[in-house]
């Protein structure tokens, strides 16, 4: 899932990762987006 997300998001993944470190809410949003976009 993570590998697929890296390909889907690309450089955007870096921004999301930084946001996740700051806000846990962003992590949940990222996971939901991963399932919809990747799977």
PDB file with SEQRES, HELIX, SHEET and CRYST1 records, atoms N, CA, C and O in Angstrom:
SEQRES   1 A   39  UNK UNK UNK UNK UNK UNK UNK UNK UNK UNK UNK UNK UNK          
SEQRES   2 A   39  UNK UNK UNK UNK UNK UNK UNK UNK UNK UNK UNK UNK UNK          
SEQRES   3 A   39  UNK UNK UNK UNK UNK UNK UNK UNK UNK UNK UNK UNK UNK          
HELIX    1 AA1 UNK A    2  UNK A    9  1                                   8    
HELIX    2 AA2 UNK A   12  UNK A   22  1                                  11    
HELIX    3 AA3 UNK A   24  UNK A   37  1                                  14    
CRYST1    1.000    1.000    1.000  90.00  90.00  90.00 P 1           1          
ATOM      1  N   UNK A   1       0.829  -1.198   0.000  1.00  0.00           N  
ATOM      2  CA  UNK A   1       0.000   0.000   0.000  1.00  0.00           C  
ATOM      3  C   UNK A   1       0.866   1.251   0.000  1.00  0.00           C  
ATOM      4  O   UNK A   1       0.614   2.194  -0.751  1.00  0.00           O  
ATOM      5  N   UNK A   2       1.883   1.251   0.846  1.00  0.00           N  
ATOM      6  CA  UNK A   2       2.763   2.420   0.927  1.00  0.00           C  
ATOM      7  C   UNK A   2       3.502   2.636  -0.383  1.00  0.00           C  
ATOM      8  O   UNK A   2       3.620   3.765  -0.858  1.00  0.00           O  
ATOM      9  N   UNK A   3       3.998   1.550  -0.967  1.00  0.00           N  
ATOM     10  CA  UNK A   3       4.750   1.664  -2.220  1.00  0.00           C  
ATOM     11  C   UNK A   3       3.861   2.228  -3.315  1.00  0.00           C  
ATOM     12  O   UNK A   3       4.277   3.083  -4.097  1.00  0.00           O  
ATOM     13  N   UNK A   4       2.630   1.735  -3.357  1.00  0.00           N  
ATOM     14  CA  UNK A   4       1.695   2.209  -4.373  1.00  0.00           C  
ATOM     15  C   UNK A   4       1.405   3.689  -4.160  1.00  0.00           C  
ATOM     16  O   UNK A   4       1.307   4.463  -5.112  1.00  0.00           O  
ATOM     17  N   UNK A   5       1.270   4.071  -2.870  1.00  0.00           N  
ATOM     18  CA  UNK A   5       0.979   5.468  -2.551  1.00  0.00           C  
ATOM     19  C   UNK A   5       2.124   6.358  -2.981  1.00  0.00           C  
ATOM     20  O   UNK A   5       1.906   7.471  -3.458  1.00  0.00           O  
ATOM     21  N   UNK A   6       3.357   5.870  -2.814  1.00  0.00           N  
ATOM     22  CA  UNK A   6       4.529   6.652  -3.206  1.00  0.00           C  
ATOM     23  C   UNK A   6       4.482   6.926  -4.702  1.00  0.00           C  
ATOM     24  O   UNK A   6       4.800   8.028  -5.148  1.00  0.00           O  
ATOM     25  N   UNK A   7       4.088   5.934  -5.465  1.00  0.00           N  
ATOM     26  CA  UNK A   7       4.010   6.115  -6.921  1.00  0.00           C  
ATOM     27  C   UNK A   7       2.878   7.056  -7.282  1.00  0.00           C  
ATOM     28  O   UNK A   7       3.017   7.894  -8.173  1.00  0.00           O  
ATOM     29  N   UNK A   8       1.744   6.916  -6.580  1.00  0.00           N  
ATOM     30  CA  UNK A   8       0.580   7.747  -6.868  1.00  0.00           C  
ATOM     31  C   UNK A   8       0.829   9.206  -6.490  1.00  0.00           C  
ATOM     32  O   UNK A   8       0.594  10.115  -7.286  1.00  0.00           O  
ATOM     33  N   UNK A   9       1.306   9.415  -5.268  1.00  0.00           N  
ATOM     34  CA  UNK A   9       1.493  10.772  -4.765  1.00  0.00           C  
ATOM     35  C   UNK A   9       2.759  11.412  -5.302  1.00  0.00           C  
ATOM     36  O   UNK A   9       2.759  12.582  -5.683  1.00  0.00           O  
ATOM     37  N   UNK A  10       3.851  10.634  -5.331  1.00  0.00           N  
ATOM     38  CA  UNK A  10       5.115  11.175  -5.826  1.00  0.00           C  
ATOM     39  C   UNK A  10       5.688  12.190  -4.851  1.00  0.00           C  
ATOM     40  O   UNK A  10       5.807  11.905  -3.659  1.00  0.00           O  
ATOM     41  N   UNK A  11       6.042  13.365  -5.338  1.00  0.00           N  
ATOM     42  CA  UNK A  11       6.635  14.395  -4.487  1.00  0.00           C  
ATOM     43  C   UNK A  11       5.627  14.871  -3.440  1.00  0.00           C  
ATOM     44  O   UNK A  11       6.014  15.315  -2.359  1.00  0.00           O  
ATOM     45  N   UNK A  12       4.344  14.779  -3.761  1.00  0.00           N  
ATOM     46  CA  UNK A  12       3.305  15.217  -2.827  1.00  0.00           C  
ATOM     47  C   UNK A  12       3.378  14.416  -1.535  1.00  0.00           C  
ATOM     48  O   UNK A  12       3.003  14.906  -0.470  1.00  0.00           O  
ATOM     49  N   UNK A  13       3.863  13.182  -1.633  1.00  0.00           N  
ATOM     50  CA  UNK A  13       3.982  12.313  -0.462  1.00  0.00           C  
ATOM     51  C   UNK A  13       4.844  12.967   0.603  1.00  0.00           C  
ATOM     52  O   UNK A  13       4.572  12.827   1.795  1.00  0.00           O  
ATOM     53  N   UNK A  14       5.879  13.680   0.185  1.00  0.00           N  
ATOM     54  CA  UNK A  14       6.775  14.341   1.134  1.00  0.00           C  
ATOM     55  C   UNK A  14       6.010  15.370   1.956  1.00  0.00           C  
ATOM     56  O   UNK A  14       6.195  15.473   3.169  1.00  0.00           O  
ATOM     57  N   UNK A  15       5.155  16.125   1.290  1.00  0.00           N  
ATOM     58  CA  UNK A  15       4.371  17.145   1.990  1.00  0.00           C  
ATOM     59  C   UNK A  15       3.413  16.494   2.970  1.00  0.00           C  
ATOM     60  O   UNK A  15       3.246  16.970   4.093  1.00  0.00           O  
ATOM     61  N   UNK A  16       2.787  15.412   2.550  1.00  0.00           N  
ATOM     62  CA  UNK A  16       1.836  14.705   3.410  1.00  0.00           C  
ATOM     63  C   UNK A  16       2.546  14.138   4.621  1.00  0.00           C  
ATOM     64  O   UNK A  16       2.039  14.213   5.740  1.00  0.00           O  
ATOM     65  N   UNK A  17       3.739  13.563   4.392  1.00  0.00           N  
ATOM     66  CA  UNK A  17       4.506  12.983   5.499  1.00  0.00           C  
ATOM     67  C   UNK A  17       4.832  14.048   6.533  1.00  0.00           C  
ATOM     68  O   UNK A  17       4.731  13.801   7.735  1.00  0.00           O  
ATOM     69  N   UNK A  18       5.221  15.226   6.073  1.00  0.00           N  
ATOM     70  CA  UNK A  18       5.556  16.315   6.991  1.00  0.00           C  
ATOM     71  C   UNK A  18       4.323  16.722   7.788  1.00  0.00           C  
ATOM     72  O   UNK A  18       4.407  16.984   8.988  1.00  0.00           O  
ATOM     73  N   UNK A  19       3.192  16.772   7.120  1.00  0.00           N  
ATOM     74  CA  UNK A  19       1.945  17.150   7.785  1.00  0.00           C  
ATOM     75  C   UNK A  19       1.562  16.098   8.816  1.00  0.00           C  
ATOM     76  O   UNK A  19       1.070  16.429   9.895  1.00  0.00           O  
ATOM     77  N   UNK A  20       1.785  14.845   8.488  1.00  0.00           N  
ATOM     78  CA  UNK A  20       1.455  13.749   9.402  1.00  0.00           C  
ATOM     79  C   UNK A  20       2.261  13.885  10.685  1.00  0.00           C  
ATOM     80  O   UNK A  20       1.747  13.643  11.777  1.00  0.00           O  
ATOM     81  N   UNK A  21       3.521  14.271  10.551  1.00  0.00           N  
ATOM     82  CA  UNK A  21       4.370  14.445  11.728  1.00  0.00           C  
ATOM     83  C   UNK A  21       3.825  15.549  12.628  1.00  0.00           C  
ATOM     84  O   UNK A  21       3.969  15.498  13.849  1.00  0.00           O  
ATOM     85  N   UNK A  22       3.198  16.547  12.008  1.00  0.00           N  
ATOM     86  CA  UNK A  22       2.663  17.674  12.772  1.00  0.00           C  
ATOM     87  C   UNK A  22       1.237  17.396  13.256  1.00  0.00           C  
ATOM     88  O   UNK A  22       0.881  17.717  14.390  1.00  0.00           O  
ATOM     89  N   UNK A  23       0.439  16.803  12.389  1.00  0.00           N  
ATOM     90  CA  UNK A  23      -0.969  16.563  12.742  1.00  0.00           C  
ATOM     91  C   UNK A  23      -1.366  15.121  12.449  1.00  0.00           C  
ATOM     92  O   UNK A  23      -1.186  14.632  11.333  1.00  0.00           O  
ATOM     93  N   UNK A  24      -1.903  14.448  13.454  1.00  0.00           N  
ATOM     94  CA  UNK A  24      -2.332  13.059  13.288  1.00  0.00           C  
ATOM     95  C   UNK A  24      -3.551  12.963  12.385  1.00  0.00           C  
ATOM     96  O   UNK A  24      -3.779  11.933  11.751  1.00  0.00           O  
ATOM     97  N   UNK A  25      -4.339  14.039  12.326  1.00  0.00           N  
ATOM     98  CA  UNK A  25      -5.545  14.034  11.500  1.00  0.00           C  
ATOM     99  C   UNK A  25      -5.183  13.854  10.038  1.00  0.00           C  
ATOM    100  O   UNK A  25      -5.880  13.162   9.296  1.00  0.00           O  
ATOM    101  N   UNK A  26      -4.093  14.477   9.630  1.00  0.00           N  
ATOM    102  CA  UNK A  26      -3.656  14.385   8.241  1.00  0.00           C  
ATOM    103  C   UNK A  26      -3.340  12.947   7.884  1.00  0.00           C  
ATOM    104  O   UNK A  26      -3.570  12.511   6.756  1.00  0.00           O  
ATOM    105  N   UNK A  27      -2.811  12.210   8.853  1.00  0.00           N  
ATOM    106  CA  UNK A  27      -2.463  10.813   8.604  1.00  0.00           C  
ATOM    107  C   UNK A  27      -3.710  10.018   8.237  1.00  0.00           C  
ATOM    108  O   UNK A  27      -3.695   9.228   7.293  1.00  0.00           O  
ATOM    109  N   UNK A  28      -4.788  10.230   8.983  1.00  0.00           N  
ATOM    110  CA  UNK A  28      -6.038   9.526   8.711  1.00  0.00           C  
ATOM    111  C   UNK A  28      -6.534   9.869   7.312  1.00  0.00           C  
ATOM    112  O   UNK A  28      -6.970   8.989   6.570  1.00  0.00           O  
ATOM    113  N   UNK A  29      -6.467  11.140   6.957  1.00  0.00           N  
ATOM    114  CA  UNK A  29      -6.916  11.579   5.643  1.00  0.00           C  
ATOM    115  C   UNK A  29      -6.076  10.940   4.544  1.00  0.00           C  
ATOM    116  O   UNK A  29      -6.588  10.543   3.497  1.00  0.00           O  
ATOM    117  N   UNK A  30      -4.765  10.850   4.808  1.00  0.00           N  
ATOM    118  CA  UNK A  30      -3.853  10.269   3.830  1.00  0.00           C  
ATOM    119  C   UNK A  30      -4.176   8.797   3.623  1.00  0.00           C  
ATOM    120  O   UNK A  30      -4.159   8.310   2.492  1.00  0.00           O  
ATOM    121  N   UNK A  31      -4.470   8.087   4.702  1.00  0.00           N  
ATOM    122  CA  UNK A  31      -4.785   6.663   4.606  1.00  0.00           C  
ATOM    123  C   UNK A  31      -6.057   6.457   3.792  1.00  0.00           C  
ATOM    124  O   UNK A  31      -6.126   5.559   2.953  1.00  0.00           O  
ATOM    125  N   UNK A  32      -7.059   7.291   4.043  1.00  0.00           N  
ATOM    126  CA  UNK A  32      -8.312   7.176   3.301  1.00  0.00           C  
ATOM    127  C   UNK A  32      -8.077   7.449   1.826  1.00  0.00           C  
ATOM    128  O   UNK A  32      -8.612   6.746   0.969  1.00  0.00           O  
ATOM    129  N   UNK A  33      -7.280   8.463   1.526  1.00  0.00           N  
ATOM    130  CA  UNK A  33      -6.982   8.817   0.149  1.00  0.00           C  
ATOM    131  C   UNK A  33      -6.199   7.700  -0.530  1.00  0.00           C  
ATOM    132  O   UNK A  33      -6.352   7.460  -1.727  1.00  0.00           O  
ATOM    133  N   UNK A  34      -5.355   7.016   0.249  1.00  0.00           N  
ATOM    134  CA  UNK A  34      -4.543   5.933  -0.302  1.00  0.00           C  
ATOM    135  C   UNK A  34      -5.432   4.793  -0.762  1.00  0.00           C  
ATOM    136  O   UNK A  34      -5.232   4.248  -1.847  1.00  0.00           O  
ATOM    137  N   UNK A  35      -6.409   4.429   0.050  1.00  0.00           N  
ATOM    138  CA  UNK A  35      -7.292   3.322  -0.289  1.00  0.00           C  
ATOM    139  C   UNK A  35      -8.113   3.642  -1.528  1.00  0.00           C  
ATOM    140  O   UNK A  35      -8.318   2.782  -2.384  1.00  0.00           O  
ATOM    141  N   UNK A  36      -8.579   4.875  -1.622  1.00  0.00           N  
ATOM    142  CA  UNK A  36      -9.410   5.268  -2.756  1.00  0.00           C  
ATOM    143  C   UNK A  36      -8.587   5.389  -4.032  1.00  0.00           C  
ATOM    144  O   UNK A  36      -9.001   4.925  -5.094  1.00  0.00           O  
ATOM    145  N   UNK A  37      -7.411   6.020  -3.918  1.00  0.00           N  
ATOM    146  CA  UNK A  37      -6.584   6.247  -5.097  1.00  0.00           C  
ATOM    147  C   UNK A  37      -5.848   4.998  -5.548  1.00  0.00           C  
ATOM    148  O   UNK A  37      -5.787   4.704  -6.742  1.00  0.00           O  
ATOM    149  N   UNK A  38      -5.289   4.262  -4.595  1.00  0.00           N  
ATOM    150  CA  UNK A  38      -4.487   3.096  -4.943  1.00  0.00           C  
ATOM    151  C   UNK A  38      -5.367   1.881  -5.173  1.00  0.00           C  
ATOM    152  O   UNK A  38      -5.305   1.238  -6.222  1.00  0.00           O  
ATOM    153  N   UNK A  39      -6.180   1.579  -4.186  1.00  0.00           N  
ATOM    154  CA  UNK A  39      -7.038   0.396  -4.274  1.00  0.00           C  
ATOM    155  C   UNK A  39      -8.375   0.816  -4.858  1.00  0.00           C  
ATOM    156  O   UNK A  39      -9.264  -0.018  -5.027  1.00  0.00           O  
TER     157      UNK A  39                                                      
END                                                                             
